[in-house]
Amino acid sequence: MSFKKERKNSLSGGISWEKQSEEYKKQSQANSLKQGMKSLKHETTNRQFSSEDGFIKACEKIGIKPTKRQASKFRRKEGKAYDNR
């Protein structure tokens, strides 16, 4: 009886199928969380960004309107608002 258990463990690398499936589930959950965090970074649209206080102050400082086009330039680190922030 002990020989069968040892043989079974040696064939699977010493880890049961249940443990392997649990590890796989944990890894896949961690990967999906990482992907979810990446997508959260890009949820803000330029229109929403154009109404944020920091961007509005940068635009008022140089005398331009805080539009979505200026927000796009600001986020790409271009334009008058970004240069004079």
N, C-alpha and C positions, 0 to 999 in steps of 0.2 A: 504494500500500500504506500509506503513512503517513497518507493522507487517511482511510482506513477506520478506522485506530486512533484518530485524533483524533476522528472522528465518534462512535465507540463510547464513548470516554471522556467526550465532551461530553454524550452522551445520559444516561449514568449519573451525572453529576455528578463525574466524575473518580475515582470509587471503584468498584472491581470488586465484583461480586456476592459473591465469596468474602469480601472484607474486610467488607462490610456484614453478612453472616451471622455472621462472627466477633465483630463489635462487638455484635450483638444477643445472641449467646450470653453474652458477658461481662456485659452489662447484666442479663440475666435471672438469671444466677448470683448477681450482687451483690444483686439484689432478693430472691432466695430466701434468701440468707444473712441479710439484714436481717429478713425475716419469721421466720426461725428463731430469731434472737436475741430477738425480741419474745415468742415463745411460751415461751422458756426462763425468762423473768421470772415467769411465772405457773404454773410447774410445781409449786411447793411448796404442799402442801395445808395447811390450818389445823392438822390433826392433826400433821403433820411440824413445822410452825412452833412448835407448843406444846411441843416437846421441845428447842428451841434454848436455849442457855445464857443469852443476853441476856434473852429473854422470861421464863425461869424466875426469874432474879434479880429482875426487875421485879415479878413476882407475889409472890415471897417477901418482898420489901421491904415490901409493904403487907398481906401475910397472906391472900392468896387463892390458890385452887388454879389451876395453869396448865392450863386446859381448852381444848378447841378453840374453844369459844364466846368465851372471853377472848382467844384468839389472833386470832380474826376481828375483834373490837373493836380490838385493839391494832394490827392491820394497817390498819384504817380510821382510825387515829389518834383513837380514842374509848376510853372506859372508864377505870376506876380505875387499871389497870396503866400505861396510856399517860400519864395525867395525872401520876402520881407516879414516873415512871421516873428 
